[in-house]
Amino acid sequence: MNKLYLALSSILLVVAIYLMIIDSYLSSLAFFSLGILYVIVGWQEKANQQKNALFYFIVGLFIITVTYLGDFISGNIYLSTLEMYESN
């Protein structure tokens, strides 16, 4: 993996974990960006190293899927809670 990608993914991982610790809603965006970066790395490495490319691609897709579904589910829970408070 290119040193730029390694540095950027390390920084994004540290920022995402820090945002998750301080309970910020932006942590999911940081994890989503990390997943996109891993997918890009996997796509660019497919010509050089097939095994590493597949690993980064699968991990990136997993991170993207988990963060997207997590935000979707939590958004529906917040919406249901808001409707419940408004009805009272």
N, C-alpha and C positions, 0 to 999 in steps of 0.2 A: 504494500500500500504506500502511496506517495506520502512524503513527510508532511505536506500541507494538509492532506486528508486526515492523517493521524493526529496532527495538532488540533485541527478544527473539531474532530470528533471527540477528542479528550476535553477540550474546552466546553463543548456543548453538553457532554456528560456531566461535568462538574457543575455547570450552571443549572442543568435540569435537576440534579440531586439537591443542590442548594435551594432552588425554588420549591422543591417538594418538601424540604425540611421546614421552610418558613411558611408553608401552607399557602402558596400563591397559585392562582388559577393559570398563571403563565407557564407552570411546569409542564403541563400537557403539551403546550405549543413547543417548548424546548425539546421534549421527547419526540414529538412528531417531526420536528426538523432533523433530529438525530437519525430517525428512521429513514427520512428522505435522503440524507447524506449517505447512509449505508447502502441504500438501493442504488444511488449514483455510483458509489465506489464499486459495488458488485457488477454494475453494468459496464464500467470502464475496464475492470480487471478480467472480463470474460475472455479476452484474446490471449492474455498472458498466463494466468493461473486459474484454471477452471474450478478447482476445489475451493480456493479462497473466494472466488467470485460468487459461487453458489452459496457459500456460508454467509457472506455479507448481504447478498440479495435476500435470502430467507430471513435472516435476523432483522433486516430493515423492514421487510413486509410484515413481520410479526409485530415489531414496535409500532408501525403505522396502524395496523389493525387494532391492537389493544388500546392505543390512545384514542383512536377515533370512536371505537365502541364505548370506551369509558366516558368520554365526553358526551356522547349521544345518550347513554343511559342516565348519567347524572343530570343532564339537561331535562330529560323527561321527569325525573324525580323532583327537580326543582319546580318544574311547571305544575306538576300534580300538587305539590305543597302550596304553591301560590294560589291555585284554584281552591284548595281546601280552606286557606285563610280568608280568601275573598268571599266565599260562600257563608262564612260565619259572620 
